[in-house]
Amino acid sequence: MSEAGERHASWLELFFDLVVVVAVAQMAHRLAHPTWADVALFVLLYYAVWSVWTTLTLYSNVLADRTRVRSMLIGMFGIAVMAASGHSWGAPLGLAAVAGFGLIASLWWLTLQYGVSAVPGAPERGLRAYVALPAHFAMTAGIIATAAGLGVVATRPAEHLHGGVGWVLGGGLAVYYAASTVLGLALGAERRWIWGWAVPSVVASLAVAAVSGLVAGWTVVVLLLAVALWRVRYRPRAGSSPSAPSAPSAPSAAPA
């Protein structure tokens, strides 16, 4: 088999495909009670999304590891804008859309850069299952809660978030960051990351959730994006790496 045939999809390509699936599902809502105008608009929008999707897929297949992340992210953002074209756009929705996309892209970047644990340089092979599995459950649940909260903000971006929506949105991120912090502690992550990035991101997300009922929804998303960008901004010191959890040493042989 050729080298091209053996190549597997990257995290970037998988994330791109996920964006396309969500975008098409959003556009398909037009067909719930369709008119001919709705069908025509769906076909037009889907053709635009399909064109971007196939073009960037071919681009990433040809360039492989040399694919430019910025180009792919711009394509994803364009697809997201087309999927949301059925809404009445204004400044609040535009700000919420840009910040929401940036927030999801930041979480994706943390996973792409550092692995499922989102811990810089984490040697995940030494992680015990009783720590890894609950943490993975918490992180994925946190992302789902965040996505659900973003969906509510998209419907009324200028309104305050009441009824616990702000806690679902900010609390979901706090759970994600907290689980990552626990994994960092278990993996012996750098203390500078633990106390300067990991723990503050948990506290900041909870603080945003606490004030979410006092500010507009788009403001909440922007504040949470700022927290996520703080996590993304972290750069490990040269030569520093987490120490893997030490395996129990074998008992020494008894003297003859």
C-alpha positions in Angstrom: 0.0 0.0 0.0 1.3 3.5 -0.8 2.3 6.0 1.9 -0.8 8.1 1.1 -3.0 5.1 1.5 -1.6 4.3 4.9 -2.1 7.8 6.2 -4.6 8.3 9.0 -6.8 11.4 9.5 -5.3 13.9 11.9 -7.0 15.5 14.9 -7.3 18.7 12.8 -9.1 16.8 10.0 -11.4 15.0 12.5 -12.3 18.3 14.1 -13.0 19.8 10.7 -15.3 16.9 9.8 -17.2 17.4 13.1 -17.7 21.1 12.3 -19.1 20.1 8.9 -21.5 17.6 10.5 -22.8 20.1 13.0 -23.1 22.8 10.3 -25.2 20.5 8.0 -27.4 19.5 10.9 -28.0 23.1 11.7 -28.9 23.9 8.1 -31.2 20.9 7.9 -33.5 22.6 10.4 -34.8 24.6 7.5 -36.4 21.4 6.1 -38.6 20.8 9.2 -41.5 22.7 7.6 -40.1 23.4 4.2 -41.2 25.7 1.5 -39.6 25.8 -2.0 -37.6 28.8 -0.9 -36.3 26.8 2.1 -35.3 23.9 -0.1 -33.5 26.1 -2.6 -31.7 28.0 0.2 -30.6 24.7 1.8 -29.3 23.4 -1.5 -27.4 26.6 -2.1 -25.9 26.7 1.5 -25.0 23.0 1.4 -23.2 23.4 -1.9 -21.2 26.2 -0.4 -20.3 24.1 2.6 -19.6 21.1 0.5 -17.3 23.1 -1.7 -15.2 24.3 1.2 -15.2 20.9 2.8 -14.0 19.0 -0.2 -11.5 21.6 -1.2 -9.8 21.7 2.3 -10.0 17.9 2.6 -8.1 17.5 -0.6 -5.7 20.2 0.5 -5.0 18.4 3.8 -4.6 15.1 2.0 -2.0 16.5 -0.3 0.0 18.5 2.2 -0.5 16.1 5.1 1.7 17.3 8.1 2.4 20.5 6.2 -1.3 21.6 6.3 -1.6 25.1 7.7 -3.8 25.1 10.8 -4.8 28.8 10.2 -6.2 27.9 6.7 -8.3 25.1 8.1 -9.6 27.2 11.0 -10.6 30.0 8.6 -12.5 27.4 6.5 -14.2 26.1 9.6 -15.3 29.6 10.7 -16.7 30.2 7.2 -18.7 27.1 7.4 -20.0 28.0 10.8 -21.1 31.4 9.5 -22.9 29.8 6.6 -24.7 27.4 9.0 -25.9 30.3 11.1 -27.0 32.4 8.2 -30.7 31.7 9.0 -30.4 33.8 12.1 -30.9 37.5 12.3 -27.4 38.7 12.6 -26.5 41.6 14.8 -23.5 42.7 16.9 -24.4 40.5 19.9 -24.9 37.3 17.8 -21.7 38.1 15.8 -19.7 38.5 19.0 -21.2 35.4 20.5 -20.5 33.4 17.3 -16.8 34.5 17.0 -16.1 34.0 20.7 -18.0 30.6 20.7 -16.0 29.4 17.8 -12.8 30.6 19.4 -13.7 28.8 22.6 -14.3 25.5 20.9 -11.2 25.9 18.8 -9.2 26.6 21.9 -10.4 23.4 23.6 -9.6 21.5 20.4 -6.1 23.1 20.3 -5.4 22.0 23.9 -6.3 18.4 23.0 -4.3 18.5 19.7 -1.3 20.0 21.4 -1.2 18.0 24.7 -3.4 15.0 24.2 -6.7 13.9 25.7 -5.6 15.0 29.2 -4.8 18.6 28.0 -1.8 18.5 30.3 1.5 19.8 28.7 3.9 17.0 28.1 1.9 14.5 30.0 3.2 10.8 29.7 -0.3 9.3 29.6 0.9 5.8 29.4 1.7 5.7 33.2 -1.8 6.9 34.2 -3.9 4.5 36.2 -7.3 3.6 34.8 -9.2 4.5 37.9 -7.9 8.1 37.4 -8.0 8.3 33.6 -11.5 7.0 33.1 -13.4 9.3 35.5 -11.3 12.2 34.3 -12.2 11.5 30.7 -15.8 11.2 31.6 -15.8 14.5 33.4 -13.9 16.3 30.6 -16.2 15.0 27.8 -19.3 15.9 29.9 -17.9 19.3 30.5 -17.4 19.9 26.8 -21.0 18.7 26.1 -22.4 21.1 28.8 -20.3 23.9 27.3 -21.7 23.2 23.8 -25.3 23.1 25.2 -24.7 26.5 26.8 -23.3 28.0 23.6 -26.5 26.8 21.8 -28.7 28.7 24.2 -26.6 31.9 23.9 -26.9 31.7 20.1 -30.7 31.9 20.4 -30.6 35.0 22.6 -27.1 36.5 22.8 -28.1 39.9 24.1 -30.1 38.6 27.1 -28.8 37.7 30.5 -28.4 34.0 31.2 -30.9 32.8 33.7 -32.3 29.4 34.8 -28.8 27.9 35.4 -27.7 28.3 31.8 -24.6 30.3 32.8 -23.7 27.6 35.3 -24.0 24.9 32.6 -21.8 27.0 30.3 -19.1 28.2 32.8 -19.5 25.2 35.1 -19.0 22.8 32.2 -15.7 24.5 31.4 -14.7 24.5 35.0 -15.3 20.7 35.2 -13.2 20.2 32.1 -10.3 22.3 33.5 -10.7 20.7 36.9 -10.4 17.1 35.5 -7.4 18.2 33.5 -5.8 19.6 36.7 -6.4 16.4 38.5 -4.7 14.5 35.7 -1.8 17.0 35.8 -1.4 16.4 39.5 -1.5 12.6 38.9 1.1 12.9 36.1 3.5 15.2 38.0 2.9 18.2 35.8 5.0 21.3 36.3 3.9 23.3 39.4 4.1 26.5 37.4 1.4 25.1 35.1 -0.7 23.8 38.0 -0.9 27.0 40.0 -0.5 29.6 37.2 -2.7 28.1 34.6 -4.7 25.0 35.6 -6.2 26.1 39.0 -6.8 29.7 37.9 -8.8 28.6 34.9 -11.1 26.5 37.1 -11.6 29.5 39.5 -12.1 32.0 36.6 -14.7 29.8 34.9 -16.7 29.5 38.1 -16.4 33.2 38.6 -17.8 33.9 35.1 -20.7 31.4 35.8 -21.4 33.3 39.0 -21.9 36.6 37.2 -23.6 35.2 34.1 -27.0 36.3 35.2 -25.8 39.9 35.4 -24.4 40.4 31.9 -25.4 39.6 28.3 -24.9 36.1 27.0 -22.3 37.1 24.5 -20.2 38.8 27.2 -20.2 35.5 29.1 -18.8 33.7 26.1 -16.2 36.4 25.5 -15.0 36.1 29.1 -14.8 32.3 28.9 -12.8 32.6 25.7 -10.4 34.8 27.6 -10.0 32.0 30.2 -9.4 29.4 27.4 -6.8 31.6 25.7 -5.0 31.9 29.0 -4.7 28.1 29.0 -3.6 28.1 25.3 -1.0 30.8 26.1 1.0 28.5 28.4 4.4 27.4 27.1 6.5 24.8 28.9 10.0 25.9 30.0 12.8 24.5 27.9 13.9 21.1 29.1 11.0 20.7 31.5 8.6 17.8 31.3 6.3 16.1 33.8 7.7 13.1 35.5 5.8 9.9 34.9 4.2 8.2 37.9 6.8 5.8 39.2 6.0 2.1 39.0 6.3 0.1 42.2 9.7 -1.4 42.5 10.2 -5.1 42.5 11.1 -6.6 45.9 14.8 -7.3 46.2 16.0 -10.9 46.4 16.7 -12.2 49.9 20.4 -12.7 50.7 21.5 -16.3 50.4 
